[in-house]
Structure formats: structure tokens, C-alpha cells
Amino acid sequence: MQNFAEQLSAARKERHITQEQLALEMNVSRTTISRWEKGIMMPDIDTIKHLSKVLNYNFFTVEGLAEEAQTASEAEEIPAQAEENTAQETAVHQTESTPRKRKFVLPAVLGAVLLCAVLFVCLLTNQKPADEPAVTYEPFTYAWYQQEQTPVEGQAFVSITIDEDPVPVIHDAGFSEELGWLFCFKMEEVNGVPFTVEKITYQMFASETRCDTWTYEGEDILMAFGNPNLSNGRIAEWWGGLKYQPMKGAAIAIEGTDANGNTLTFYRFAELSQEIPE
């Protein structure tokens, strides 16, 4: 009988869902999904129930799963490298390993004391604290995505479209508070030169200077597209989703090589509407 990790991977692939898409649905990072599927990390009971609902699969048929999940939730796990929290995953990381919180009490107190000291000095000098440094991901900045792309003779040109721009807010039970965005970037080579996708950069912009960034290569692209080659009118789709929150837009950039040996990059930015429907 397959263990939980094997069943999770099989159930996800059977439904043609990428690790990124499942991560968005579960409100965790793609790294967390990968760790679950490799058996490195075990979700708690409530999370497994949610996975069963999302993938329409009863994971509780796995022998000893409840006991294993309970043990995992009580065990203290110290990762080799801390993961970077994003707007989508913060709440989940706070519940995945409750004992881990105790280790951050002292740094949190020291940080609060330091912040108070900085504010006190600023008040004395009648100055405001300096703005936080912008978080950008070169070269894929907000301004970069606003540049227009045009076909070049003898080179592939991938047109990336989206059904609605700006993307509307929708009511959906899959989102917390039942509000969010669902969108699909559609990619098609339109200049008659086959193009092979080798890397995907996917970004969510909270502002023009601050964004969360994910990159995908190799197996992840195969799982998302099935075939990374864009030619003969074939359209590849990249689905995204995000619960409603202050967010400016979503963007995707694909890098690769065309049949004539040209290394090229194509991109698209989609604005996310903030208007809540009736």
C-alpha cells in the first residue's frame, strides 16, 4: 500500500494539478508541497482533511495516517534553512509547527525593544524612520513588464494573453472569505518559429516596488505544460489564483530558445481589479 507522500503525489498528478497550483489552493509554499510529497514533512490532521477535499481523495485510507500526523504535529522540527514567507503562506506557517514559535520569543522581544529605541530617537530628532528598502527581482520589475514587445523576423514570438485584464474579483468558496482572483495566462507562438520554454518566472506584485517571485525549470515546467515546446498553433496555459488582499497585479515571464538558436524572453503583466462584486 502506498504511504501518504506517494498517495498525495499520485492524486495531484492524476488531477493534472501542479505543485504551485496546489500550494496556492492550500495557502502554503510550493516547497511545503514538495516536502509533503517526499515524506520529509507531514501535515497535521486538519490540513490532510483540506487536502482530501481539494483533491477529492480520501487520504485517511492510509494505514496509521492519523497517528503519524498527530506525532508529526507534536514533534519539534528545525529546518536546515528557513523558508521565505509570502502573503499566501504566512498563516499556514504559523500553524504547521506550533512548538517552533517558542524559539522566536526572545528575538521578537529584542526586535520590539530595538524598534522602540529607533522610534524614540526619531521623535527626538523630529525625523521619520527611513522607508523600507524596495524588494525587487531584477530584471523582472514592474516597469520592465510595461515594455511593449513586437515580433522580429526569423525569431519566435510568443503571444501571452489573458481573458480579462484587469482580472475581476470573484466569489468562490475556495478562497478564505470567499473572495479572490482566478486567471489563466495563455501562451502561443505566432511567428512560425518553434520555441522551447526553459524557465518560468511567476510574480505577484503588491506594489510597483514589492513583489513575491517564484521560478520554475525542468520537471516543474513539464508538469505544468506537459510539453515545453510551443509550435504549430499549440497553446500552453498557466493558471493562477490568489485570495483577495491588497495586490496590484500578476505577471509571468518565460525564457527559452527558438528553433533558430535565439535565446528569448516573453512576458505579460495582468492588473488585478480591487472592485468587489455585488
Secondary structure, 3 states (H helix, E strand, C coil): CCCHHHHHHHHHHHCCCCHHHHHHHHCCCHHHHHHHHHCCCCCCHHHHHHHHHHHCCCHHHCCCHHHHHHHHHHCCCCCCCCCCCCCCCHHHHHHHCHHHHHHHHHHHHHHHHHHHHHHHHHHHCCCCCCCCCCECCCCCCHHHHCCCCCCCCCCCCEEEEECCCCECCEECCCCHHHEEEEEEEEEEECCCCCEEEEEEEEEEECCCCEEEEEEEECHHHHHHHCCCEECCCCEEEEEEEEECCCCCEEEEEEEEEECCCCEEEEEEEEEECCCCCC
